[in-house]
């Protein structure tokens, strides 16, 4: 029998090298999920089927000529037959869904001689859907549990295959009847589902998996922890069928996989600061306030990992944490968060540039202009959105875009860049904000190339949405080029400048639970920060601050490989969280920003430097 097994494996090896290779780079979907003991959940069959699972398991007993679904005999009930729970629903669903493929794993609890004839009889209405050699159907029937000896397996119909827990002792004819190989995980390792396997454990488990793949079969493990760490481990190892009792959990985990993992195609080069002026107690002529909207530590470390362990922001030595709660909520929104560091007071969520009673607040842009500094408000979103608006507008409701746009006409900011052109074309008393800005001497710009090339020093640049589209959808070097434009325009200003520049769409990636969007937006922001650090070194009197208004998405990093630029992230929400956000400082007075403080203290620290 050993010789026959060797022949099987050697023959299958030549036919299945591609299978082995593909298993290492397998693209998993929810079709690779298996609903273990499916009949025990509150809605058998339908929950797993509608979630998209490709495999469903039912345990059966033979009772009075019927197949009854139960884990043990005391659960047997006339209302819980295989026909009611699985056969009838399968007939209905497969008839209505011509693209759906499914594996029905039927566990024989006892007496295969009684069970298998009933399987043949009761499943006959599904015959046209059966998948087996020479019959490319959509329903695979695999018997598991107390299966018959290998010697009698070929006696059963071609559409019935069997699940076994070993590879030894099969003739070629018997091996053709094997539809799945299932191992208990404890055969290779004892694991509680926490942490990761070490090299020896991976070698043992992978050896078992590879032996099955080399033999041309699919493999699953049972008795595995039912956790995200365990599911990830099975995916990393190339296991074909991922079992669970948590249908929604695993289903969501796999359905979100495309948005949860990211491999950066190549790293970008970071700037290494000189640190010549870093931490010096001397005049701060210029302030570059860089806001990564929604950017928390996880977003930063994900970007660091994708960039193969390099990040401009992480070159900044002086750092602290900003506590972001608003005046009326534990979780701030961008309006209250931006108002806190723009104007020095915590306010209510949704409020822009006003205190909790609705009283207008002066912003850092106002104080900077009073100090004779040039000012800029640069974003990759609507110029009426919360963060940019906090530097020029005052409204208790951030969604009042038309009113917010109208307030731009009284702002001292010299250069504006963002989108939402239509918000600035709504007439009030016969004149639009654009009309009034022209009267004030501002150049109205509608294309990014014109913004970069204009000699004007008073600019209202309102881009089309296509210009500020997500980085992953083709936006160019918008932020780095915008920073360069502003610094070149202001570099000879005698009293220096204040600039707020926002990586606005890191937040969008968090709201969308899309890790690729988070990382590509954060990478663009980080490149801009690198250029800001370079400018600070060249100038010697520039303070660069990098922080966020809040964290978005509750991002947790479940897996990654820094050497390969790979990250897998899991989001706990599509909204903001209350987690404090990091703050990094570089240049003169950067030591002032060490520690843990409320977000409105950023305003106080920066205002003290405006001279």
C-alpha positions as CSV (number, residue, x, y, z in Angstrom):
1,X,0.0,0.0,0.0
2,X,2.9,2.4,0.7
3,X,4.0,1.9,-3.0
4,X,0.6,2.8,-4.3
5,X,0.6,5.9,-2.1
6,X,4.0,6.9,-3.5
7,X,2.8,6.4,-7.1
8,X,-0.2,8.6,-6.3
9,X,1.9,11.4,-4.8
10,X,4.5,11.4,-7.6
11,X,1.8,11.4,-10.3
12,X,-0.1,14.1,-8.6
13,X,3.0,16.2,-8.0
14,X,3.6,16.8,-11.7
15,X,-0.1,17.7,-12.1
16,X,-0.3,20.0,-9.1
17,X,2.9,22.1,-9.0
18,X,0.8,25.0,-10.2
19,X,-1.7,24.3,-7.4
20,X,1.1,24.5,-4.9
21,X,2.5,27.7,-6.3
22,X,-1.0,29.3,-6.5
23,X,-1.7,28.3,-2.9
24,X,1.2,30.5,-1.8
25,X,-0.3,33.5,-3.6
26,X,-3.9,32.5,-3.3
27,X,-6.5,35.3,-3.6
28,X,-8.9,34.5,-0.9
29,X,-12.6,35.4,-1.0
30,X,-15.6,34.5,1.2
31,X,-16.1,31.6,-1.2
32,X,-13.1,30.0,0.6
33,X,-15.0,30.1,3.9
34,X,-16.6,27.1,5.6
35,X,-19.5,27.2,8.0
36,X,-18.5,24.6,10.6
37,X,-21.5,22.9,12.3
38,X,-23.7,25.2,10.3
39,X,-26.9,23.7,11.6
40,X,-26.1,24.9,15.1
41,X,-26.5,28.6,14.2
42,X,-29.9,30.3,14.6
43,X,-30.5,30.4,10.8
44,X,-29.0,27.2,9.2
45,X,-27.9,27.4,5.6
46,X,-29.3,30.8,4.8
47,X,-26.9,32.9,6.9
48,X,-23.8,31.2,5.4
49,X,-25.2,31.0,1.9
50,X,-26.3,34.7,1.8
51,X,-22.9,35.7,3.2
52,X,-21.3,34.0,0.2
53,X,-19.7,31.1,1.9
54,X,-18.4,28.4,-0.4
55,X,-18.7,25.5,2.0
56,X,-21.4,24.5,4.5
57,X,-21.3,21.6,7.0
58,X,-24.2,19.5,8.4
59,X,-23.9,16.5,10.8
60,X,-26.4,13.7,10.2
61,X,-28.0,10.7,11.8
62,X,-30.2,8.1,10.1
63,X,-33.5,8.0,12.0
64,X,-36.5,6.0,10.7
65,X,-35.3,6.2,7.1
66,X,-34.5,9.9,7.2
67,X,-31.4,12.0,7.6
68,X,-31.7,14.1,10.7
69,X,-29.4,17.0,11.4
70,X,-27.9,17.0,14.9
71,X,-24.6,17.2,16.7
72,X,-25.6,14.4,19.1
73,X,-28.7,12.2,19.4
74,X,-30.4,14.2,22.1
75,X,-30.7,17.1,19.6
76,X,-32.6,15.0,17.0
77,X,-36.0,16.6,16.1
78,X,-38.5,15.9,13.4
79,X,-38.2,19.6,12.4
80,X,-34.5,19.3,11.8
81,X,-34.1,17.1,8.9
82,X,-31.4,17.4,6.2
83,X,-34.2,17.9,3.6
84,X,-35.8,20.8,5.5
85,X,-32.5,22.5,6.5
86,X,-30.4,22.0,3.4
87,X,-31.8,20.1,0.5
88,X,-34.9,22.1,-0.1
89,X,-33.1,25.5,0.3
90,X,-30.4,24.3,-2.0
91,X,-32.9,23.4,-4.7
92,X,-34.4,26.8,-4.5
93,X,-31.2,28.8,-4.3
94,X,-29.2,26.9,-7.0
95,X,-32.1,27.2,-9.4
96,X,-32.3,31.0,-8.9
97,X,-28.6,31.6,-8.8
98,X,-26.9,30.0,-11.8
99,X,-23.4,31.4,-10.9
100,X,-23.2,30.0,-7.4
101,X,-20.9,27.1,-6.5
102,X,-21.1,25.4,-3.1
103,X,-19.6,22.5,-1.2
104,X,-22.0,20.6,1.1
105,X,-19.9,18.7,3.7
106,X,-22.1,16.1,5.3
107,X,-20.7,14.5,8.5
108,X,-21.6,10.9,9.2
109,X,-22.1,10.7,12.9
110,X,-22.4,7.0,12.9
111,X,-23.1,3.9,10.7
112,X,-22.1,5.0,7.1
113,X,-23.9,1.9,5.9
114,X,-27.2,3.4,7.0
115,X,-26.3,7.0,6.1
116,X,-24.9,6.8,2.6
117,X,-28.0,5.1,1.0
118,X,-30.2,7.8,2.4
119,X,-27.7,10.5,1.1
120,X,-28.0,8.9,-2.4
121,X,-31.8,8.9,-2.1
122,X,-32.5,12.2,-0.5
123,X,-30.0,14.2,-2.6
124,X,-31.4,12.9,-5.9
125,X,-33.4,16.1,-6.6
126,X,-30.0,18.0,-6.7
127,X,-28.5,15.6,-9.2
128,X,-28.3,18.0,-12.1
129,X,-26.1,20.4,-9.9
130,X,-23.6,17.8,-8.8
131,X,-19.9,18.6,-9.6
132,X,-17.6,15.6,-10.3
133,X,-15.3,14.4,-13.0
134,X,-17.0,14.6,-16.3
135,X,-19.9,16.6,-14.8
136,X,-19.0,20.3,-14.2
137,X,-21.7,21.1,-11.8
138,X,-22.0,23.7,-9.1
139,X,-22.6,21.5,-6.0
140,X,-19.9,19.3,-4.5
141,X,-20.9,16.6,-2.0
142,X,-18.2,15.6,0.4
143,X,-18.8,13.0,3.2
144,X,-16.8,13.4,6.4
145,X,-16.8,12.0,9.9
146,X,-17.3,8.2,10.1
147,X,-16.6,7.6,6.4
148,X,-16.3,4.0,5.0
149,X,-13.0,2.3,4.6
150,X,-11.0,3.4,1.5
151,X,-11.6,0.0,-0.1
152,X,-15.3,0.5,-0.5
153,X,-15.3,4.2,-1.4
154,X,-15.2,3.5,-5.1
155,X,-18.5,1.7,-4.8
156,X,-20.4,4.9,-4.3
157,X,-21.6,7.2,-7.0
158,X,-19.1,9.5,-8.7
159,X,-20.8,12.6,-7.2
160,X,-20.0,11.5,-3.7
161,X,-16.4,12.2,-2.5
162,X,-14.9,11.8,1.0
163,X,-13.0,13.8,3.5
164,X,-10.0,12.1,5.1
165,X,-7.3,13.0,7.7
166,X,-4.4,11.2,6.1
167,X,-2.7,10.5,2.8
168,X,-1.5,6.9,3.3
169,X,-2.8,3.6,2.0
170,X,-4.9,4.7,-1.0
171,X,-4.9,3.1,-4.4
172,X,-5.3,5.5,-7.4
173,X,-9.0,4.5,-7.7
174,X,-9.6,5.2,-4.0
175,X,-7.7,8.5,-4.2
176,X,-10.0,9.7,-6.9
177,X,-12.8,9.6,-4.3
178,X,-11.1,11.9,-1.9
179,X,-12.6,15.4,-2.1
180,X,-10.9,17.0,0.8
181,X,-8.2,16.4,3.4
182,X,-8.8,17.7,6.9
183,X,-6.3,17.7,9.7
184,X,-6.8,18.7,13.4
185,X,-4.5,21.6,14.0
186,X,-3.3,19.8,17.1
187,X,-1.6,17.3,14.9
188,X,1.1,19.9,14.2
189,X,0.9,22.5,17.0
190,X,-0.9,23.4,20.2
191,X,-2.0,27.0,19.8
192,X,-4.5,29.2,21.6
193,X,-5.0,31.6,18.7
194,X,-2.8,34.4,20.0
195,X,0.4,35.5,18.6
196,X,2.0,33.9,15.6
197,X,3.6,30.6,14.8
198,X,7.4,30.3,15.1
199,X,9.6,29.1,12.3
200,X,9.5,25.4,13.5
201,X,5.8,25.4,13.8
202,X,5.3,27.0,10.4
203,X,7.6,24.3,8.9
204,X,5.6,21.5,10.5
205,X,2.2,22.9,9.4
206,X,3.4,23.9,6.0
207,X,4.8,20.4,5.5
208,X,1.4,18.9,6.0
209,X,-0.3,21.5,3.7
210,X,2.3,21.0,1.0
211,X,1.9,17.2,1.1
212,X,-1.8,17.6,0.4
213,X,-1.3,20.2,-2.3
214,X,1.4,18.0,-3.9
215,X,-1.1,15.2,-4.0
216,X,-3.6,17.5,-5.9
217,X,-6.1,17.9,-3.1
218,X,-7.5,20.8,-1.0
219,X,-6.8,21.0,2.7
220,X,-8.6,22.4,5.7
221,X,-7.9,22.4,9.5
222,X,-10.4,21.8,12.2
223,X,-10.2,22.4,16.0
224,X,-8.6,25.8,15.2
225,X,-9.2,28.9,17.3
226,X,-12.0,31.0,15.8
227,X,-10.3,34.4,15.8
228,X,-8.9,36.9,13.3
229,X,-5.4,35.9,14.2
230,X,-6.3,32.3,13.4
231,X,-8.0,33.1,10.2
232,X,-5.0,35.2,9.2
233,X,-2.7,32.3,10.1
234,X,-4.6,30.0,7.8
235,X,-4.5,32.5,5.0
236,X,-0.7,33.0,5.4
237,X,-0.2,29.2,5.3
238,X,-2.2,28.7,2.1
239,X,-5.0,26.6,3.7
240,X,-7.8,26.2,1.1
241,X,-10.9,26.0,3.3
242,X,-11.1,28.4,6.3
243,X,-13.6,27.1,8.9
244,X,-15.6,29.1,11.4
245,X,-18.6,29.2,13.7
246,X,-18.6,33.0,13.4
247,X,-20.2,33.4,10.0
248,X,-20.5,37.2,10.0
249,X,-17.1,37.6,11.5
250,X,-15.2,35.6,9.0
251,X,-17.5,36.6,6.2
252,X,-16.8,40.3,6.8
253,X,-13.1,39.6,7.3
254,X,-12.8,38.0,3.9
255,X,-15.2,40.4,2.1
256,X,-13.1,43.3,3.4
257,X,-9.8,41.7,2.4
258,X,-9.4,43.8,-0.7
259,X,-9.7,47.0,1.3
260,X,-7.8,45.6,4.3
261,X,-4.4,44.8,2.8
262,X,-2.0,46.7,0.8
263,X,1.5,46.2,-0.8
264,X,3.3,49.4,-1.8
265,X,4.8,48.8,-5.3
266,X,8.0,50.6,-4.4
267,X,9.3,52.8,-1.6
268,X,9.9,56.5,-1.9
269,X,13.0,58.2,-0.7
270,X,12.8,60.2,2.5
271,X,14.6,63.3,3.6
272,X,17.1,63.1,6.4
273,X,17.1,66.4,8.4
274,X,20.2,68.1,9.6
275,X,18.7,69.0,13.0
276,X,20.8,72.2,13.0
277,X,18.0,74.4,14.2
278,X,15.9,71.7,15.9
279,X,15.0,72.6,19.4
280,X,16.8,75.9,19.4
281,X,15.2,78.6,21.5
282,X,15.3,81.5,19.0
283,X,12.9,83.4,16.7
284,X,10.3,81.4,14.7
285,X,9.8,83.3,11.5
286,X,7.7,80.7,9.6
287,X,5.2,78.1,10.8
288,X,4.1,75.2,8.7
289,X,1.2,73.4,10.4
290,X,0.7,70.1,8.7
291,X,-2.6,68.4,9.5
292,X,-3.1,64.7,8.6
293,X,-6.9,64.5,8.8
294,X,-7.8,61.2,10.6
295,X,-4.1,60.3,11.0
296,X,-3.4,58.2,14.1
297,X,-0.3,56.1,15.1
298,X,-1.7,53.1,13.2
299,X,-2.1,55.1,10.0
300,X,1.5,56.3,10.4
301,X,3.0,52.9,11.2
302,X,1.0,51.4,8.3
303,X,2.6,54.0,6.0
304,X,6.0,53.4,7.5
305,X,5.6,49.7,6.9
306,X,4.5,50.1,3.3
307,X,7.5,52.4,2.7
308,X,9.8,49.6,3.9
309,X,10.6,51.1,7.3
310,X,11.1,54.8,6.3
311,X,9.0,57.8,7.0
312,X,9.8,61.5,6.9
313,X,7.5,62.2,9.9
314,X,9.5,59.6,12.0
315,X,12.6,61.7,11.4
316,X,11.2,64.3,13.7
317,X,12.6,63.9,17.2
318,X,10.3,66.0,19.3
319,X,6.9,64.6,19.8
320,X,3.8,64.6,22.0
321,X,0.2,63.6,22.0
322,X,-2.9,65.7,21.4
323,X,-6.1,64.9,23.3
324,X,-8.9,65.5,20.9
325,X,-12.3,65.4,22.8
326,X,-14.6,68.3,21.9
327,X,-16.6,70.5,24.3
328,X,-19.7,68.4,24.0
329,X,-18.5,65.0,23.0
330,X,-15.9,62.4,23.7
331,X,-15.4,61.9,20.0
332,X,-14.5,65.1,18.1
333,X,-15.3,65.8,14.5
334,X,-13.0,67.8,12.2
335,X,-14.9,71.0,12.8
336,X,-14.4,71.0,16.6
337,X,-10.9,69.4,16.3
338,X,-9.7,72.0,13.8
339,X,-11.3,74.9,15.7
340,X,-9.4,73.8,18.9
341,X,-5.9,74.1,17.3
342,X,-6.9,76.9,15.0
343,X,-8.5,79.2,17.6
344,X,-7.6,77.9,21.0
345,X,-10.9,76.8,22.5
346,X,-12.6,73.4,22.5
347,X,-16.0,73.8,21.0
348,X,-19.0,71.7,20.1
349,X,-18.9,69.1,17.4
350,X,-19.9,70.6,14.0
351,X,-19.0,74.1,15.1
352,X,-16.4,76.0,13.0
353,X,-14.5,78.9,14.3
354,X,-16.9,79.6,17.2
355,X,-17.0,78.8,20.9
356,X,-19.7,76.6,22.4
357,X,-22.0,79.6,22.7
358,X,-21.5,80.5,19.1
359,X,-19.2,83.4,19.6
360,X,-16.6,83.9,16.8
361,X,-13.0,83.1,17.5
362,X,-9.9,84.5,15.9
363,X,-7.7,82.0,14.3
364,X,-4.0,81.5,14.0
365,X,-4.3,82.9,10.4
366,X,-5.8,86.1,11.9
367,X,-3.1,86.5,14.5
368,X,-0.4,85.7,12.0
369,X,-1.7,88.4,9.7
370,X,-1.7,90.9,12.6
371,X,1.9,90.0,13.2
372,X,2.7,90.9,9.6
373,X,3.1,87.4,8.3
374,X,1.8,86.0,5.0
375,X,-0.7,83.2,5.4
376,X,-2.0,80.2,3.4
377,X,-4.8,77.7,3.8
378,X,-4.0,74.6,1.6
379,X,-6.2,71.5,1.5
380,X,-7.0,68.5,-0.8
381,X,-10.8,68.8,-0.3
382,X,-13.5,71.4,-0.4
383,X,-12.3,74.8,0.8
384,X,-15.5,75.0,2.8
385,X,-14.8,71.8,4.6
386,X,-14.2,71.9,8.4
387,X,-10.5,72.1,8.7
388,X,-9.8,74.9,6.1
389,X,-12.9,76.7,7.2
390,X,-11.7,76.8,10.9
391,X,-9.0,79.3,9.8
392,X,-11.3,81.8,8.1
393,X,-15.0,81.2,9.0
394,X,-17.4,81.2,11.9
395,X,-20.4,79.0,12.0
396,X,-22.1,76.7,14.5
397,X,-22.9,74.3,11.7
398,X,-20.2,73.1,9.4
399,X,-22.6,72.0,6.7
400,X,-23.6,75.6,6.0
401,X,-21.2,75.7,3.0
402,X,-22.7,78.7,1.3
403,X,-22.5,80.9,4.4
404,X,-19.0,79.6,5.2
405,X,-17.9,80.4,1.6
406,X,-19.3,83.9,2.0
407,X,-17.0,84.6,5.0
408,X,-13.9,84.1,3.0
409,X,-14.2,87.7,1.8
410,X,-13.3,89.0,5.3
411,X,-10.3,86.7,5.8
412,X,-6.7,88.0,5.8
413,X,-5.4,84.7,4.3
414,X,-3.3,85.4,1.2
415,X,-3.4,82.0,-0.5
416,X,-6.3,79.6,-0.6
417,X,-6.2,76.2,-2.4
418,X,-9.0,73.7,-2.4
419,X,-12.1,72.6,-4.3
420,X,-15.8,73.4,-4.0
421,X,-15.9,76.1,-6.7
422,X,-19.8,76.1,-6.7
423,X,-19.9,77.0,-3.0
424,X,-18.2,80.3,-3.9
425,X,-20.5,81.1,-6.9
426,X,-23.7,81.6,-4.8
427,X,-24.7,85.3,-5.0
428,X,-25.5,87.3,-1.8
429,X,-27.0,90.8,-2.5
430,X,-26.1,90.4,-6.1
431,X,-22.4,89.4,-5.6
432,X,-20.7,86.1,-5.2
433,X,-17.7,85.5,-2.9
434,X,-15.6,85.2,-6.1
435,X,-16.7,88.6,-7.3
436,X,-15.8,90.1,-3.9
437,X,-12.5,88.3,-3.8
438,X,-11.6,89.8,-7.2
439,X,-12.5,93.2,-5.9
440,X,-10.1,92.6,-3.0
441,X,-7.3,91.9,-5.5
442,X,-7.3,88.1,-5.4
443,X,-6.5,86.1,-8.6
444,X,-9.1,83.4,-9.1
445,X,-7.5,80.2,-10.4
446,X,-9.3,77.1,-11.7
447,X,-6.4,74.8,-12.7
448,X,-3.6,73.4,-10.7
449,X,-1.0,74.3,-13.4
450,X,-2.2,77.9,-13.3
451,X,-1.9,77.8,-9.5
452,X,1.7,76.6,-9.6
453,X,2.7,79.0,-12.3
454,X,0.9,82.2,-11.3
455,X,3.1,85.2,-10.1
456,X,0.2,86.4,-8.0
457,X,0.6,86.6,-4.2
458,X,-3.2,86.9,-3.4
459,X,-4.8,83.7,-4.7
460,X,-8.1,82.0,-4.4
461,X,-7.5,78.7,-6.2
462,X,-10.6,76.5,-6.6
463,X,-9.9,73.2,-8.2
464,X,-12.4,70.8,-9.8
465,X,-13.1,67.7,-7.8
466,X,-11.1,65.7,-10.4
467,X,-7.9,67.6,-9.4
468,X,-8.4,66.7,-5.7
469,X,-9.5,63.1,-6.4
470,X,-7.9,60.3,-4.2
471,X,-4.2,59.7,-4.8
472,X,-4.9,56.1,-5.7
473,X,-7.2,57.3,-8.5
474,X,-4.5,59.4,-10.1
475,X,-4.0,62.6,-8.2
476,X,-0.5,63.9,-8.9
477,X,2.0,65.4,-6.5
478,X,-0.6,67.9,-5.3
479,X,0.5,68.5,-1.7
480,X,4.3,68.6,-2.3
481,X,3.9,70.9,-5.3
482,X,1.4,73.1,-3.3
483,X,3.9,73.4,-0.4
484,X,6.7,74.3,-2.8
485,X,4.5,77.0,-4.5
486,X,3.6,78.6,-1.2
487,X,7.1,78.5,0.3
488,X,8.6,80.0,-2.9
489,X,6.0,82.7,-2.9
490,X,6.5,83.6,0.7
491,X,10.2,82.9,1.2
492,X,11.2,86.5,1.1
493,X,8.4,87.9,3.2
494,X,10.1,90.1,5.8
495,X,8.0,88.8,8.7
496,X,7.7,85.3,7.5
497,X,4.6,83.2,7.0
498,X,2.0,80.9,8.6
499,X,0.7,78.0,6.5
500,X,-1.9,75.4,7.3
501,X,-1.6,72.5,4.9
502,X,-3.8,69.4,5.2
503,X,-3.6,65.8,4.0
504,X,-7.4,65.9,3.9
505,X,-8.1,62.4,2.5
506,X,-6.3,60.2,5.0
507,X,-9.6,60.7,6.8
508,X,-11.6,59.5,3.7
509,X,-9.6,56.3,3.7
510,X,-10.5,55.7,7.3
511,X,-14.2,56.4,6.7
512,X,-14.1,54.1,3.7
513,X,-12.3,51.4,5.7
514,X,-9.8,51.3,2.8
515,X,-6.2,50.7,3.9
516,X,-4.8,51.4,0.4
517,X,-6.5,54.8,0.5
518,X,-5.2,55.5,4.0
519,X,-1.6,54.6,3.1
520,X,-1.5,56.3,-0.3
521,X,-2.9,59.5,1.1
522,X,-0.6,59.3,4.2
523,X,2.4,58.7,1.9
524,X,1.5,61.8,-0.2
525,X,1.2,63.8,3.1
526,X,4.5,62.4,4.3
527,X,6.3,63.3,1.1
528,X,5.1,66.9,1.7
529,X,6.3,66.8,5.3
530,X,9.7,65.7,4.0
531,X,9.8,68.8,1.8
532,X,8.7,71.0,4.7
533,X,11.6,69.6,6.8
534,X,14.0,70.4,3.9
535,X,12.7,73.9,3.7
536,X,13.1,74.3,7.5
537,X,16.7,73.2,7.3
538,X,17.4,75.6,4.4
539,X,15.7,78.5,6.2
540,X,16.8,77.9,9.8
541,X,13.8,79.9,11.3
542,X,10.9,77.6,10.3
543,X,8.9,75.5,12.8
544,X,7.2,72.4,11.3
545,X,4.3,70.9,13.2
546,X,2.7,67.6,12.2
547,X,-0.5,66.4,13.9
548,X,-4.1,65.3,13.3
549,X,-7.5,66.6,14.2
550,X,-8.6,63.0,15.3
551,X,-8.1,59.4,14.4
552,X,-10.5,57.8,11.9
553,X,-11.5,54.2,11.5
554,X,-10.1,52.6,14.6
555,X,-7.4,51.1,12.6
556,X,-5.6,48.0,14.0
557,X,-2.7,46.5,12.2
558,X,-3.1,42.7,12.2
559,X,-0.3,41.7,9.9
560,X,2.5,43.2,7.9
561,X,6.0,42.7,6.4
562,X,8.2,45.8,6.4
563,X,10.7,44.3,4.0
564,X,8.0,43.7,1.4
565,X,6.0,46.9,2.1
566,X,2.9,44.8,3.1
567,X,0.2,45.7,5.6
568,X,-3.1,44.1,6.7
569,X,-5.3,46.5,8.7
570,X,-8.6,46.0,10.4
571,X,-11.0,48.8,11.1
572,X,-13.4,48.9,14.1
573,X,-15.5,51.7,12.8
574,X,-16.2,53.9,9.8
575,X,-16.2,57.0,12.0
576,X,-13.8,59.0,14.2
577,X,-12.4,57.6,17.5
578,X,-11.4,59.3,20.7
579,X,-7.8,58.0,20.6
580,X,-5.2,60.8,21.2
581,X,-3.3,61.6,18.1
582,X,0.5,62.1,17.8
583,X,2.1,65.5,17.3
584,X,5.6,65.9,15.9
585,X,7.7,69.2,15.9
586,X,10.9,70.2,14.1
587,X,12.8,73.4,14.1
588,X,13.1,76.3,16.7
589,X,11.0,75.8,19.8
590,X,10.1,72.2,18.8
591,X,10.8,71.2,22.4
592,X,7.7,73.2,23.4
593,X,5.6,70.5,21.9
594,X,6.7,67.5,24.0
595,X,4.2,65.9,26.3
596,X,0.5,65.2,26.4
597,X,-1.8,68.1,26.1
598,X,-5.3,69.1,24.9
599,X,-5.6,70.0,21.2
600,X,-6.4,73.6,22.0
601,X,-2.9,73.9,23.6
602,X,-1.4,73.7,20.1
603,X,-2.9,77.1,19.4
604,X,-1.6,78.5,22.6
605,X,1.9,77.2,21.9
606,X,1.9,78.5,18.4
607,X,0.3,81.9,19.2
608,X,3.1,82.5,21.7
609,X,5.6,82.2,18.9
610,X,3.9,84.8,16.6
611,X,6.0,87.9,16.9
